Amino acid sequence: MTFSKLLKYPVLFTLILILFISCNDRERLFTPGFNSDLVIDSKNWSADYLGNGWVKKHIILDEDFDGVPVATIVKKADTNPGDTAVLYIHGFSDYFFQGSLADSLENERLKFYALDLRRYGRSKLPFQIWNEVRKMDDYFEEIDSAVNIIKREGHEKIILVAHSTGGLTASLYAAERGSEVPFISIILNSPFFDFNVGGVAESAGIPVISAIGAILPKTVVNRNVSPVNCMSLHKDYYGEWAFDTIMKPVQSPMVTASWVRAIHKGQQKLQKGIEIFCPVLVMSSSAGSKGDKFEEIHKRSDTVLDPEEIRTFTRSINGNVKSEVFEGGLHDLVLSEKPVRDKVYESMIRFIRQNKRNSPY
């Protein structure tokens, strides 16, 4: 039976697809995390594992589908008491460790905060599935909490910076909240506006997996994602960065059908058109690349997303939106080789300065 004929029998197709995407490697969903002995403290700032003056505070969130989650906000203690702050949101299978980004922005007298979302990084609890989410707007609660913490600490203006999946989340959040939050600008670093799978897998496979996610949310999906992205970054391979490979594993973890559904629904909403009231800078690499074995091109390209698709769906954002392309940029542009990331920082700072002057706040 051909694939096109199989699609005419949706029940059979769904059953076969479940068998295809389910796997026995479920332990990769529950790998013991960095925070297996986590002590929750939502009242006090305490030393963060990054050291060098970094501190963290936990945010206890409302109960969701598997218990009470937490998020974690991180900052550098006793720096930049001015009125403007940066809030950074990480991508998929990620957490905040980009200290050089924080340093470059704090040199502009901006107070830097970062948020590890529920089930990511510092916020992962032992009983939870890594990175699991049911709806993208579940994350709005911790972003609201982080914004309130920042405001209570005396920063009335906020610049939102977000990477990859965080870029999708940030876009949806900004569109939903509108002028309720004091964002003077938003910077999106290779935002996850579309699945980079293409062909029938994207046009038929993603919608079917998304539908399964509504019925059997914990169905495991083997994404077969190449490890070359993290290999191009980590100093133990071909990169220059040190990061925790439990919180950001070299081999990207399995996901569930409910995660696919959350992303798919969020992307559909964005692609239909959203409006963001403040200036937005969308940054992307000049080129994408693929491959399961590391090659030199992987140090000069986006190995996760298709930059052309990022630029295409950037046009779905209505408002004051600027797109910038960086030759030789990695997926996480601020982790690119130094000549490239210096240009990324320059572009970000120029955009921030311009819109800080023009801000109504």
ABEGO torsion letter per residue (X at the ends): XBAAAAAABAAAAAAAAAAAABBAAAAAAABBBAAAABBBBAABBBBBAAEGGBBBBBBBBBBBAAEBBBBBBBBBBGBGABABBBBBBBBBGBBBABAAAAAAAAAAGBBBBBBBBBGBEAABBAABBBGBBABAAAAAAAAAAAAAAAAAAGBABBBBBBBEAAAAAAAAAAAAAEAABBBABBBBBGBBABBBAEEAAAAAAAAAAAAAAAABAABBBBAGBBAAAAAAABAABABABBBBAAABBABBBBBBAAAAAAAAAAAAAAAAEBBBABBBBBBBBABBBBEABBBAAAAABBAABBAAAAAAAAAABBEBBBBBBBBGBBABAAABBAAAAAAAAAAAAAAAAAAAAABAX
